[in-house]
């Protein structure tokens, strides 16, 4: 798969710009295909981010390793964009992994500094990505990850998807037994947590995402938390 931003670019690894993983949501809006739901988009984004991290091409010796390691070693910034029609088709030519879950399709692209984002991706819209239908969480998968999103701050779909991807990333970093999660396909279930259950979700969590405050929420806000799905947790799920 051709990559217009290879590591042989002398300016790539030396860039002083922040690094980010670009996540692109397929949002057809054609009237012929149903738009994905909010929760499905969040789940697909979270799984796509981890599958790229775990991909053999991202491991030592793989063609993506240097870039993935450079990004993973710093702030794990993620940018969620949306695409449809020919623009979605065109992005398939860039290095990525794709996940389809619950009617949502998301592509995670090999990280790069913000001044080296391929033009095909840079042209895609970031702000205002919001899906009107909330949808329902994916089925509980033992060995998968459950993520709860804060009920105290309204988040657009793009913001929520990025936070869920952060939670999955932190879980992937911290798990002592990645094979269990890998066996599920890195399943992620995202819950629209009620305010009365948020404190319990935080208490049960093994990872917590604290936002840098660049968009939508104040710095330090806990936007998403995650825990391993072993047994029935938080009964009102």
FIKOLZA-1660 file (N, C-alpha, C; in steps of 0.1 Angstrom, whole numbers, plus 5000, padded with zeros to 4 digits):
% residues 237
   i   px   py   pz ch aa at
   1 5008 4988 5000  A  X  N
   1 5000 5000 5000  A  X CA
   1 5009 5012 5000  A  X  C
   2 5008 5021 4990  A  X  N
   2 5017 5033 4989  A  X CA
   2 5014 5042 5001  A  X  C
   3 5025 5048 5005  A  X  N
   3 5024 5057 5016  A  X CA
   3 5032 5070 5013  A  X  C
   4 5024 5081 5011  A  X  N
   4 5031 5094 5007  A  X CA
   4 5039 5100 5018  A  X  C
   5 5038 5095 5030  A  X  N
   5 5045 5100 5041  A  X CA
   5 5053 5089 5048  A  X  C
   6 5064 5085 5041  A  X  N
   6 5072 5074 5046  A  X CA
   6 5082 5079 5056  A  X  C
   7 5089 5070 5063  A  X  N
   7 5099 5074 5073  A  X CA
   7 5112 5078 5066  A  X  C
   8 5113 5076 5053  A  X  N
   8 5125 5081 5046  A  X CA
   8 5124 5096 5044  A  X  C
   9 5113 5103 5047  A  X  N
   9 5112 5117 5047  A  X CA
   9 5120 5123 5058  A  X  C
  10 5131 5131 5055  A  X  N
  10 5140 5135 5066  A  X CA
  10 5133 5144 5076  A  X  C
  11 5122 5151 5072  A  X  N
  11 5115 5160 5081  A  X CA
  11 5105 5153 5090  A  X  C
  12 5101 5141 5087  A  X  N
  12 5090 5134 5094  A  X CA
  12 5093 5132 5109  A  X  C
  13 5103 5124 5112  A  X  N
  13 5106 5121 5126  A  X CA
  13 5112 5133 5134  A  X  C
  14 5117 5142 5126  A  X  N
  14 5123 5154 5133  A  X CA
  14 5113 5165 5135  A  X  C
  15 5101 5164 5130  A  X  N
  15 5091 5174 5131  A  X CA
  15 5088 5178 5146  A  X  C
  16 5086 5191 5148  A  X  N
  16 5083 5196 5161  A  X CA
  16 5068 5197 5164  A  X  C
  17 5060 5194 5153  A  X  N
  17 5046 5195 5155  A  X CA
  17 5041 5183 5163  A  X  C
  18 5029 5184 5169  A  X  N
  18 5023 5173 5177  A  X CA
  18 5020 5162 5167  A  X  C
  19 5022 5149 5172  A  X  N
  19 5018 5138 5164  A  X CA
  19 5004 5134 5167  A  X  C
  20 4997 5128 5157  A  X  N
  20 4984 5123 5159  A  X CA
  20 4980 5111 5150  A  X  C
  21 4971 5103 5155  A  X  N
  21 4965 5093 5147  A  X CA
  21 4952 5099 5141  A  X  C
  22 4951 5098 5128  A  X  N
  22 4939 5102 5121  A  X CA
  22 4929 5091 5121  A  X  C
  23 4917 5093 5125  A  X  N
  23 4906 5083 5125  A  X CA
  23 4895 5089 5116  A  X  C
  24 4891 5082 5106  A  X  N
  24 4881 5087 5096  A  X CA
  24 4869 5078 5097  A  X  C
  25 4857 5084 5099  A  X  N
  25 4844 5078 5100  A  X CA
  25 4837 5079 5087  A  X  C
  26 4832 5068 5082  A  X  N
  26 4824 5068 5070  A  X CA
  26 4810 5073 5073  A  X  C
  27 4807 5084 5068  A  X  N
  27 4794 5090 5071  A  X CA
  27 4787 5093 5057  A  X  C
  28 4780 5083 5052  A  X  N
  28 4775 5084 5038  A  X CA
  28 4765 5095 5035  A  X  C
  29 4756 5098 5044  A  X  N
  29 4746 5108 5042  A  X CA
  29 4740 5108 5028  A  X  C
  30 4738 5096 5022  A  X  N
  30 4733 5095 5008  A  X CA
  30 4718 5094 5008  A  X  C
  31 4712 5091 5019  A  X  N
  31 4697 5088 5018  A  X CA
  31 4694 5074 5015  A  X  C
  32 4704 5067 5009  A  X  N
  32 4702 5053 5006  A  X CA
  32 4708 5043 5016  A  X  C
  33 4718 5048 5023  A  X  N
  33 4724 5040 5034  A  X CA
  33 4722 5047 5047  A  X  C
  34 4718 5040 5057  A  X  N
  34 4716 5046 5070  A  X CA
  34 4730 5051 5076  A  X  C
  35 4729 5063 5082  A  X  N
  35 4741 5068 5088  A  X CA
  35 4744 5060 5101  A  X  C
  36 4756 5058 5105  A  X  N
  36 4760 5051 5117  A  X CA
  36 4754 5058 5129  A  X  C
  37 4753 5050 5140  A  X  N
  37 4748 5056 5152  A  X CA
  37 4761 5062 5160  A  X  C
  38 4758 5070 5170  A  X  N
  38 4768 5076 5178  A  X CA
  38 4776 5065 5185  A  X  C
  39 4770 5056 5192  A  X  N
  39 4777 5046 5200  A  X CA
  39 4785 5037 5191  A  X  C
  40 4779 5033 5179  A  X  N
  40 4786 5024 5170  A  X CA
  40 4799 5031 5165  A  X  C
  41 4798 5044 5162  A  X  N
  41 4810 5051 5157  A  X CA
  41 4821 5051 5168  A  X  C
  42 4817 5053 5180  A  X  N
  42 4827 5053 5192  A  X CA
  42 4833 5040 5193  A  X  C
  43 4825 5029 5192  A  X  N
  43 4830 5016 5194  A  X CA
  43 4840 5012 5182  A  X  C
  44 4836 5015 5170  A  X  N
  44 4845 5012 5159  A  X CA
  44 4858 5020 5159  A  X  C
  45 4857 5033 5164  A  X  N
  45 4869 5041 5165  A  X CA
  45 4879 5035 5175  A  X  C
  46 4873 5031 5186  A  X  N
  46 4882 5025 5197  A  X CA
  46 4889 5012 5193  A  X  C
  47 4881 5004 5186  A  X  N
  47 4887 4991 5182  A  X CA
  47 4897 4993 5171  A  X  C
  48 4894 5003 5161  A  X  N
  48 4903 5005 5150  A  X CA
  48 4917 5010 5156  A  X  C
  49 4917 5019 5165  A  X  N
  49 4929 5025 5171  A  X CA
  49 4938 5014 5177  A  X  C
  50 4932 5004 5184  A  X  N
  50 4939 4994 5190  A  X CA
  50 4944 4983 5180  A  X  C
  51 4936 4981 5170  A  X  N
  51 4940 4971 5160  A  X CA
  51 4952 4976 5152  A  X  C
  52 4953 4989 5150  A  X  N
  52 4965 4995 5144  A  X CA
  52 4977 4994 5153  A  X  C
  53 4975 4997 5166  A  X  N
  53 4986 4995 5175  A  X CA
  53 4991 4981 5176  A  X  C
  54 4982 4971 5175  A  X  N
  54 4986 4957 5176  A  X CA
  54 4990 4951 5163  A  X  C
  55 4988 4958 5152  A  X  N
  55 4990 4952 5139  A  X CA
  55 5005 4948 5138  A  X  C
  56 5008 4936 5131  A  X  N
  56 5022 4932 5129  A  X CA
  56 5030 4943 5123  A  X  C
  57 5024 4951 5114  A  X  N
  57 5032 4961 5107  A  X CA
  57 5036 4973 5117  A  X  C
  58 5030 4973 5129  A  X  N
  58 5033 4983 5139  A  X CA
  58 5044 4978 5149  A  X  C
  59 5047 4966 5148  A  X  N
  59 5056 4960 5158  A  X CA
  59 5071 4962 5153  A  X  C
  60 5080 4960 5162  A  X  N
  60 5094 4961 5158  A  X CA
  60 5097 4953 5145  A  X  C
  61 5104 4960 5136  A  X  N
  61 5107 4954 5123  A  X CA
  61 5096 4956 5113  A  X  C
  62 5085 4960 5117  A  X  N
  62 5074 4963 5107  A  X CA
  62 5075 4976 5101  A  X  C
  63 5069 4978 5089  A  X  N
  63 5071 4991 5082  A  X CA
  63 5065 5003 5089  A  X  C
  64 5055 5001 5098  A  X  N
  64 5049 5012 5105  A  X CA
  64 5055 5015 5119  A  X  C
  65 5064 5006 5123  A  X  N
  65 5068 5006 5137  A  X CA
  65 5074 5020 5141  A  X  C
  66 5083 5025 5133  A  X  N
  66 5090 5037 5138  A  X CA
  66 5080 5049 5140  A  X  C
  67 5071 5050 5131  A  X  N
  67 5061 5061 5133  A  X CA
  67 5051 5058 5145  A  X  C
  68 5047 5046 5146  A  X  N
  68 5038 5043 5157  A  X CA
  68 5045 5044 5170  A  X  C
  69 5057 5040 5171  A  X  N
  69 5064 5041 5184  A  X CA
  69 5067 5055 5187  A  X  C
  70 5070 5064 5177  A  X  N
  70 5073 5078 5180  A  X CA
  70 5060 5085 5186  A  X  C
  71 5049 5081 5180  A  X  N
  71 5036 5087 5185  A  X CA
  71 5032 5082 5198  A  X  C
  72 5033 5068 5200  A  X  N
  72 5029 5062 5212  A  X CA
  72 5038 5066 5224  A  X  C
  73 5050 5071 5221  A  X  N
  73 5059 5075 5232  A  X CA
  73 5056 5089 5237  A  X  C
  74 5046 5096 5231  A  X  N
  74 5043 5109 5236  A  X CA
  74 5028 5110 5238  A  X  C
  75 5022 5122 5238  A  X  N
  75 5008 5124 5240  A  X CA
  75 5000 5117 5229  A  X  C
  76 4990 5109 5232  A  X  N
  76 4984 5100 5223  A  X CA
  76 4972 5107 5216  A  X  C
  77 4975 5118 5209  A  X  N
  77 4965 5126 5202  A  X CA
  77 4958 5118 5191  A  X  C
  78 4945 5120 5190  A  X  N
  78 4938 5114 5179  A  X CA
  78 4928 5124 5173  A  X  C
  79 4927 5124 5160  A  X  N
  79 4918 5134 5153  A  X CA
  79 4908 5126 5146  A  X  C
  80 4895 5129 5148  A  X  N
  80 4884 5121 5141  A  X CA
  80 4879 5130 5130  A  X  C
  81 4879 5125 5118  A  X  N
  81 4873 5132 5107  A  X CA
  81 4862 5124 5101  A  X  C
  82 4855 5129 5091  A  X  N
  82 4844 5122 5084  A  X CA
  82 4846 5123 5069  A  X  C
  83 4842 5112 5062  A  X  N
  83 4843 5112 5048  A  X CA
  83 4831 5104 5042  A  X  C
  84 4828 5107 5030  A  X  N
  84 4818 5100 5022  A  X CA
  84 4821 5099 5008  A  X  C
  85 4814 5090 5001  A  X  N
  85 4816 5089 4986  A  X CA
  85 4830 5087 4982  A  X  C
  86 4834 5095 4972  A  X  N
  86 4847 5094 4966  A  X CA
  86 4859 5096 4976  A  X  C
  87 4856 5105 4985  A  X  N
  87 4867 5108 4995  A  X CA
  87 4870 5096 5004  A  X  C
  88 4859 5089 5008  A  X  N
  88 4861 5077 5016  A  X CA
  88 4868 5067 5008  A  X  C
  89 4865 5065 4996  A  X  N
  89 4871 5055 4987  A  X CA
  89 4886 5059 4985  A  X  C
  90 4889 5071 4983  A  X  N
  90 4903 5076 4981  A  X CA
  90 4912 5073 4993  A  X  C
  91 4907 5074 5005  A  X  N
  91 4915 5072 5017  A  X CA
  91 4920 5057 5018  A  X  C
  92 4913 5048 5011  A  X  N
  92 4917 5034 5012  A  X CA
  92 4931 5032 5007  A  X  C
  93 4937 5041 5000  A  X  N
  93 4950 5040 4994  A  X CA
  93 4961 5044 5004  A  X  C
  94 4958 5049 5016  A  X  N
  94 4967 5052 5026  A  X CA
  94 4969 5041 5036  A  X  C
  95 4980 5040 5043  A  X  N
  95 4982 5029 5053  A  X CA
  95 4972 5030 5064  A  X  C
  96 4965 5020 5067  A  X  N
  96 4954 5020 5077  A  X CA
  96 4949 5006 5081  A  X  C
  97 4941 5006 5091  A  X  N
  97 4933 4994 5094  A  X CA
  97 4919 4999 5094  A  X  C
  98 4909 4991 5090  A  X  N
  98 4895 4994 5090  A  X CA
  98 4887 4985 5099  A  X  C
  99 4878 4991 5106  A  X  N
  99 4869 4983 5114  A  X CA
  99 4854 4987 5111  A  X  C
 100 4846 4976 5110  A  X  N
 100 4832 4978 5108  A  X CA
 100 4825 4972 5120  A  X  C
 101 4817 4980 5127  A  X  N
 101 4810 4975 5139  A  X CA
 101 4797 4982 5141  A  X  C
 102 4787 4974 5142  A  X  N
 102 4773 4979 5144  A  X CA
 102 4768 4989 5134  A  X  C
 103 4773 4987 5122  A  X  N
 103 4769 4996 5111  A  X CA
 103 4778 5008 5109  A  X  C
 104 4788 5009 5117  A  X  N
 104 4798 5020 5116  A  X CA
 104 4811 5015 5110  A  X  C
 105 4817 5023 5101  A  X  N
 105 4830 5019 5095  A  X CA
 105 4840 5031 5099  A  X  C
 106 4851 5027 5104  A  X  N
 106 4862 5037 5108  A  X CA
 106 4875 5032 5103  A  X  C
 107 4883 5040 5098  A  X  N
 107 4897 5037 5094  A  X CA
 107 4906 5045 5103  A  X  C
 108 4916 5037 5108  A  X  N
 108 4927 5043 5116  A  X CA
 108 4939 5044 5108  A  X  C
 109 4946 5055 5107  A  X  N
 109 4957 5057 5098  A  X CA
 109 4970 5058 5106  A  X  C
 110 4981 5054 5100  A  X  N
 110 4994 5054 5107  A  X CA
 110 4997 5068 5111  A  X  C
 111 5001 5070 5124  A  X  N
 111 5003 5084 5129  A  X CA
 111 5014 5092 5122  A  X  C
 112 5012 5105 5122  A  X  N
 112 5022 5114 5116  A  X CA
 112 5021 5127 5124  A  X  C
 113 5031 5136 5123  A  X  N
 113 5030 5149 5128  A  X CA
 113 5020 5157 5120  A  X  C
 114 5014 5167 5127  A  X  N
 114 5003 5174 5121  A  X CA
 114 5007 5182 5108  A  X  C
 115 5020 5185 5106  A  X  N
 115 5024 5191 5094  A  X CA
 115 5028 5181 5083  A  X  C
 116 5025 5168 5086  A  X  N
 116 5028 5158 5076  A  X CA
 116 5015 5149 5073  A  X  C
 117 5003 5155 5077  A  X  N
 117 4991 5147 5074  A  X CA
 117 4989 5147 5059  A  X  C
 118 4987 5135 5053  A  X  N
 118 4984 5134 5039  A  X CA
 118 4973 5144 5035  A  X  C
 119 4974 5149 5023  A  X  N
 119 4964 5159 5018  A  X CA
 119 4950 5153 5018  A  X  C
 120 4949 5140 5014  A  X  N
 120 4936 5133 5013  A  X CA
 120 4929 5134 5027  A  X  C
 121 4937 5133 5038  A  X  N
 121 4931 5133 5051  A  X CA
 121 4929 5147 5056  A  X  C
 122 4939 5156 5053  A  X  N
 122 4938 5170 5058  A  X CA
 122 4926 5177 5052  A  X  C
 123 4921 5173 5041  A  X  N
 123 4909 5180 5035  A  X CA
 123 4896 5175 5041  A  X  C
 124 4896 5165 5049  A  X  N
 124 4884 5160 5055  A  X CA
 124 4880 5168 5067  A  X  C
 125 4867 5170 5069  A  X  N
 125 4863 5179 5080  A  X CA
 125 4864 5172 5093  A  X  C
 126 4868 5180 5103  A  X  N
 126 4870 5176 5117  A  X CA
 126 4858 5180 5126  A  X  C
 127 4856 5193 5126  A  X  N
 127 4846 5199 5136  A  X CA
 127 4832 5195 5132  A  X  C
 128 4824 5194 5142  A  X  N
 128 4809 5192 5140  A  X CA
 128 4805 5178 5136  A  X  C
 129 4814 5168 5138  A  X  N
 129 4810 5155 5135  A  X CA
 129 4801 5150 5146  A  X  C
 130 4788 5149 5143  A  X  N
 130 4778 5146 5153  A  X CA
 130 4767 5138 5147  A  X  C
 131 4765 5126 5152  A  X  N
 131 4754 5117 5146  A  X CA
 131 4742 5118 5155  A  X  C
 132 4730 5119 5148  A  X  N
 132 4718 5122 5156  A  X CA
 132 4712 5110 5163  A  X  C
 133 4715 5098 5159  A  X  N
 133 4709 5086 5165  A  X CA
 133 4719 5081 5175  A  X  C
 134 4716 5080 5188  A  X  N
 134 4725 5075 5198  A  X CA
 134 4728 5060 5196  A  X  C
 135 4718 5052 5192  A  X  N
 135 4721 5038 5190  A  X CA
 135 4721 5030 5204  A  X  C
 136 4725 5018 5203  A  X  N
 136 4726 5010 5215  A  X CA
 136 4740 5004 5216  A  X  C
 137 4744 5001 5228  A  X  N
 137 4758 4995 5230  A  X CA
 137 4759 4981 5223  A  X  C
 138 4771 4978 5219  A  X  N
 138 4773 4964 5214  A  X CA
 138 4770 4954 5225  A  X  C
 139 4768 4941 5221  A  X  N
 139 4766 4931 5232  A  X CA
 139 4779 4930 5241  A  X  C
 140 4776 4926 5253  A  X  N
 140 4787 4924 5262  A  X CA
 140 4796 4912 5258  A  X  C
 141 4809 4914 5256  A  X  N
 141 4818 4904 5252  A  X CA
 141 4828 4901 5263  A  X  C
 142 4827 4890 5270  A  X  N
 142 4837 4886 5280  A  X CA
 142 4851 4887 5274  A  X  C
 143 4860 4894 5281  A  X  N
 143 4873 4896 5276  A  X CA
 143 4875 4908 5269  A  X  C
 144 4864 4915 5265  A  X  N
 144 4865 4928 5258  A  X CA
 144 4866 4939 5268  A  X  C
 145 4865 4951 5263  A  X  N
 145 4866 4964 5271  A  X CA
 145 4853 4971 5271  A  X  C
 146 4849 4975 5282  A  X  N
 146 4837 4984 5284  A  X CA
 146 4842 4998 5287  A  X  C
 147 4836 5007 5279  A  X  N
 147 4840 5021 5281  A  X CA
 147 4827 5029 5284  A  X  C
 148 4828 5037 5295  A  X  N
 148 4817 5046 5298  A  X CA
 148 4822 5061 5295  A  X  C
 149 4813 5068 5289  A  X  N
 149 4816 5082 5286  A  X CA
 149 4809 5092 5296  A  X  C
 150 4816 5102 5300  A  X  N
 150 4810 5111 5310  A  X CA
 150 4796 5116 5306  A  X  C
 151 4787 5116 5316  A  X  N
 151 4774 5122 5313  A  X CA
 151 4773 5137 5317  A  X  C
 152 4784 5142 5322  A  X  N
 152 4784 5156 5327  A  X CA
 152 4788 5167 5317  A  X  C
 153 4793 5162 5305  A  X  N
 153 4796 5172 5295  A  X CA
 153 4791 5166 5282  A  X  C
 154 4783 5174 5274  A  X  N
 154 4779 5169 5261  A  X CA
 154 4790 5169 5252  A  X  C
 155 4792 5157 5245  A  X  N
 155 4803 5156 5236  A  X CA
 155 4798 5153 5222  A  X  C
 156 4803 5159 5212  A  X  N
 156 4800 5155 5198  A  X CA
 156 4804 5141 5196  A  X  C
 157 4800 5135 5185  A  X  N
 157 4804 5121 5182  A  X CA
 157 4819 5121 5179  A  X  C
 158 4824 5131 5172  A  X  N
 158 4838 5131 5169  A  X CA
 158 4847 5131 5182  A  X  C
 159 4843 5140 5191  A  X  N
 159 4850 5141 5204  A  X CA
 159 4849 5128 5212  A  X  C
 160 4836 5123 5213  A  X  N
 160 4834 5111 5221  A  X CA
 160 4842 5099 5215  A  X  C
 161 4842 5098 5202  A  X  N
 161 4849 5087 5195  A  X CA
 161 4864 5088 5198  A  X  C
 162 4870 5100 5198  A  X  N
 162 4884 5101 5202  A  X CA
 162 4887 5097 5216  A  X  C
 163 4878 5101 5225  A  X  N
 163 4880 5098 5239  A  X CA
 163 4879 5083 5241  A  X  C
 164 4869 5076 5234  A  X  N
 164 4868 5062 5236  A  X CA
 164 4881 5055 5230  A  X  C
 165 4886 5060 5219  A  X  N
 165 4898 5055 5213  A  X CA
 165 4910 5057 5223  A  X  C
 166 4910 5068 5230  A  X  N
 166 4921 5070 5240  A  X CA
 166 4920 5059 5251  A  X  C
 167 4907 5057 5256  A  X  N
 167 4905 5047 5267  A  X CA
 167 4910 5033 5262  A  X  C
 168 4907 5029 5250  A  X  N
 168 4911 5016 5245  A  X CA
 168 4926 5016 5243  A  X  C
 169 4932 5027 5239  A  X  N
 169 4947 5028 5238  A  X CA
 169 4953 5026 5252  A  X  C
 170 4948 5033 5262  A  X  N
 170 4954 5031 5275  A  X CA
 170 4952 5017 5280  A  X  C
 171 4941 5011 5277  A  X  N
 171 4938 4997 5281  A  X CA
 171 4948 4987 5275  A  X  C
 172 4951 4990 5262  A  X  N
 172 4960 4981 5254  A  X CA
 172 4974 4983 5260  A  X  C
 173 4978 4995 5264  A  X  N
 173 4991 4997 5270  A  X CA
 173 4992 4990 5283  A  X  C
 174 4982 4989 5291  A  X  N
 174 4983 4985 5305  A  X CA
 174 4979 4970 5307  A  X  C
 175 4973 4964 5298  A  X  N
 175 4968 4950 5300  A  X CA
 175 4980 4940 5301  A  X  C
 176 4979 4931 5311  A  X  N
 176 4989 4921 5313  A  X CA
 176 4987 4909 5305  A  X  C
 177 4975 4908 5298  A  X  N
 177 4971 4896 5291  A  X CA
 177 4964 4901 5278  A  X  C
 178 4972 4906 5268  A  X  N
 178 4966 4911 5256  A  X CA
 178 4959 4900 5248  A  X  C
 179 4964 4888 5249  A  X  N
 179 4958 4877 5241  A  X CA
 179 4943 4875 5243  A  X  C
 180 4939 4877 5256  A  X  N
 180 4924 4876 5259  A  X CA
 180 4916 4886 5251  A  X  C
 181 4920 4898 5251  A  X  N
 181 4913 4909 5244  A  X CA
 181 4915 4907 5229  A  X  C
 182 4927 4903 5224  A  X  N
 182 4930 4901 5210  A  X CA
 182 4920 4890 5205  A  X  C
 183 4917 4880 5213  A  X  N
 183 4909 4869 5208  A  X CA
 183 4894 4874 5206  A  X  C
 184 4890 4885 5211  A  X  N
 184 4877 4890 5209  A  X CA
 184 4877 4900 5196  A  X  C
 185 4889 4901 5190  A  X  N
 185 4890 4911 5179  A  X CA
 185 4891 4925 5185  A  X  C
 186 4895 4926 5198  A  X  N
 186 4896 4939 5205  A  X CA
 186 4882 4946 5205  A  X  C
 187 4873 4938 5210  A  X  N
 187 4859 4942 5212  A  X CA
 187 4858 4954 5222  A  X  C
 188 4850 4964 5218  A  X  N
 188 4848 4975 5227  A  X CA
 188 4833 4978 5228  A  X  C
 189 4828 4979 5240  A  X  N
 189 4814 4983 5242  A  X CA
 189 4813 4996 5249  A  X  C
 190 4806 5006 5243  A  X  N
 190 4805 5019 5249  A  X CA
 190 4792 5022 5254  A  X  C
 191 4792 5026 5267  A  X  N
 191 4779 5029 5274  A  X CA
 191 4776 5044 5276  A  X  C
 192 4764 5048 5273  A  X  N
 192 4760 5062 5276  A  X CA
 192 4756 5063 5291  A  X  C
 193 4766 5065 5299  A  X  N
 193 4764 5064 5314  A  X CA
 193 4754 5074 5319  A  X  C
 194 4745 5070 5328  A  X  N
 194 4736 5079 5335  A  X CA
 194 4744 5086 5346  A  X  C
 195 4741 5099 5349  A  X  N
 195 4748 5106 5359  A  X CA
 195 4749 5098 5372  A  X  C
 196 4738 5091 5376  A  X  N
 196 4738 5084 5389  A  X CA
 196 4748 5072 5389  A  X  C
 197 4753 5068 5377  A  X  N
 197 4762 5056 5376  A  X CA
 197 4776 5060 5373  A  X  C
 198 4779 5073 5371  A  X  N
 198 4792 5077 5367  A  X CA
 198 4802 5075 5378  A  X  C
 199 4799 5078 5390  A  X  N
 199 4809 5076 5401  A  X CA
 199 4812 5061 5402  A  X  C
 200 4803 5052 5400  A  X  N
 200 4805 5038 5401  A  X CA
 200 4814 5034 5389  A  X  C
 201 4811 5039 5377  A  X  N
 201 4819 5036 5366  A  X CA
 201 4834 5040 5368  A  X  C
 202 4836 5052 5373  A  X  N
 202 4850 5056 5376  A  X CA
 202 4856 5047 5387  A  X  C
 203 4849 5043 5397  A  X  N
 203 4854 5035 5407  A  X CA
 203 4859 5021 5402  A  X  C
 204 4851 5016 5392  A  X  N
 204 4854 5003 5387  A  X CA
 204 4865 5003 5376  A  X  C
 205 4868 5015 5371  A  X  N
 205 4876 5016 5359  A  X CA
 205 4891 5012 5362  A  X  C
 206 4897 5007 5351  A  X  N
 206 4911 5004 5352  A  X CA
 206 4919 5014 5344  A  X  C
 207 4912 5022 5335  A  X  N
 207 4919 5033 5328  A  X CA
 207 4909 5045 5328  A  X  C
 208 4915 5057 5329  A  X  N
 208 4907 5069 5329  A  X CA
 208 4914 5079 5319  A  X  C
 209 4905 5086 5311  A  X  N
 209 4910 5095 5301  A  X CA
 209 4908 5109 5307  A  X  C
 210 4919 5117 5308  A  X  N
 210 4918 5131 5313  A  X CA
 210 4921 5140 5301  A  X  C
 211 4912 5148 5297  A  X  N
 211 4913 5155 5284  A  X CA
 211 4922 5167 5286  A  X  C
 212 4930 5170 5275  A  X  N
 212 4939 5182 5276  A  X CA
 212 4932 5195 5275  A  X  C
 213 4919 5195 5271  A  X  N
 213 4911 5207 5271  A  X CA
 213 4912 5215 5258  A  X  C
 214 4917 5209 5247  A  X  N
 214 4918 5216 5235  A  X CA
 214 4904 5220 5229  A  X  C
 215 4895 5211 5231  A  X  N
 215 4881 5213 5225  A  X CA
 215 4871 5207 5234  A  X  C
 216 4859 5214 5235  A  X  N
 216 4847 5210 5241  A  X CA
 216 4846 5208 5256  A  X  C
 217 4857 5205 5263  A  X  N
 217 4856 5203 5277  A  X CA
 217 4868 5210 5284  A  X  C
 218 4867 5214 5297  A  X  N
 218 4878 5220 5304  A  X CA
 218 4890 5211 5305  A  X  C
 219 4902 5216 5306  A  X  N
 219 4914 5207 5308  A  X CA
 219 4913 5199 5321  A  X  C
 220 4917 5186 5320  A  X  N
 220 4916 5177 5332  A  X CA
 220 4903 5170 5333  A  X  C
 221 4893 5173 5325  A  X  N
 221 4880 5166 5326  A  X CA
 221 4882 5151 5323  A  X  C
 222 4877 5143 5332  A  X  N
 222 4876 5128 5329  A  X CA
 222 4865 5126 5319  A  X  C
 223 4869 5122 5307  A  X  N
 223 4859 5121 5296  A  X CA
 223 4854 5107 5294  A  X  C
 224 4863 5097 5297  A  X  N
 224 4859 5083 5295  A  X CA
 224 4867 5074 5304  A  X  C
 225 4861 5063 5308  A  X  N
 225 4868 5054 5317  A  X CA
 225 4865 5040 5311  A  X  C
 226 4874 5030 5314  A  X  N
 226 4872 5017 5309  A  X CA
 226 4875 5006 5319  A  X  C
 227 4869 4995 5317  A  X  N
 227 4872 4983 5325  A  X CA
 227 4870 4971 5317  A  X  C
 228 4876 4960 5321  A  X  N
 228 4875 4947 5314  A  X CA
 228 4861 4941 5317  A  X  C
 229 4855 4935 5306  A  X  N
 229 4842 4929 5307  A  X CA
 229 4844 4914 5311  A  X  C
 230 4842 4912 5324  A  X  N
 230 4844 4898 5328  A  X CA
 230 4830 4892 5332  A  X  C
 231 4823 4899 5341  A  X  N
 231 4810 4895 5345  A  X CA
 231 4800 4907 5343  A  X  C
 232 4788 4905 5348  A  X  N
 232 4778 4916 5347  A  X CA
 232 4783 4928 5356  A  X  C
 233 4786 4939 5350  A  X  N
 233 4790 4951 5358  A  X CA
 233 4779 4962 5355  A  X  C
 234 4778 4970 5365  A  X  N
 234 4768 4981 5364  A  X CA
 234 4755 4976 5359  A  X  C
 235 4747 4969 5367  A  X  N
 235 4735 4962 5362  A  X CA
 235 4726 4970 5353  A  X  C
 236 4724 4983 5354  A  X  N
 236 4715 4990 5345  A  X CA
 236 4721 4992 5330  A  X  C
 237 4732 4986 5327  A  X  N
 237 4737 4987 5313  A  X CA
 237 4726 4983 5303  A  X  C
% end
